[in-house]
Amino acid sequence: MFRKIISTNKAATTILIRLMVGAVFLSEGIQKFLFPGTRGAGRFEKIGLPDPEFLGYFVGSFEALCGLLLLMGLFTRLASIPLLIIMLTALTTTKAPMLATDGFWEMLHASRTDWSMLLGSLFLLIKGGGRWSADRSLMQPKQHLFREAHY
């Protein structure tokens, strides 16, 4: 089961998605601690989520930790799952109401980053960490890594 979770393909370009998604989530998670009034608890209170103080630090911790895991390509598939949940929650709590009040185009404009992070996380859940990931290193004996690099 563990091997299936960390399995990945040989795609070299997956690192681009990992770097984009991982860097954004790591940054956003850290900001929830640095600026809780606008990025963490304060924002969650403004949109009406329960227990915003706890939720701000809880979500920030998952964003930072999972973002870091994605950057390393370590447990990529597992790290993608909480990020998918976070993005689905963000879309339903902040962008769905916007659709009703501000219209389709305003909602679409405001949700562009949310959709990118959602689809990037979904891609990583499906594909794994790619060629240059800690997951791939864990999957292969060291001698295969050296041979693969010279194809």
Residue, then its C-alpha position, 0 to 999 in steps of 0.5 A: m500500500f505504501r508503494k502505491i501511495i508514493s508511486t509516481n511516473k517519470a515525467a520531468t515536467t511535474i516539478l513545475i506543478r509541484l513548485m507552483v502549488g507547493a510554493v503558493f500553499l507554503s507562502e499562504g500557510i505562513q501568512k496565516f501565522l504572520f498576519p492572522g487578522t487579514r489572512g487567518a482568523g480574521r478572514f475566517e471570522k469575516i466569512g462566518l466560519p466557526d471557531p476562526e482562531f482555531l481554524g486559522y492556525f489549523v488551515g495555516s499549518f496544513e497549508a505550510l506543511c503540505g506545501l513543503l511536502l509538495l516542494m520536496g515531492l515527499f508523500t505528494r499524493l497524501a499532501s494533495i488531499p488536505l489541499l484539495i479539501i482546503m480549496l473546495t472549502a475556499l471556493t464554496t465559502t468565498k466564491a459561491p456567495m460572490l456568484a450570487t451577489d457579484g455575478f459570474w464574471e466577477m466570481l470567475h475573476a476572483s477565483r482564478t488562483d483557487w481553481s489553479m490550486l485546486l486543479g494543480s493539487l488534483f493533478l498531483l494527487i493523480k500523477g504523484g511527484g514526478r521524476w525529481s521527487a523524494d517519492r521517486s527516490l524512495m521507490q527506486p534503488k540508488q543504482h536505477l536513479f543513476r542509470e535513468a539520468h543518462y537516457 
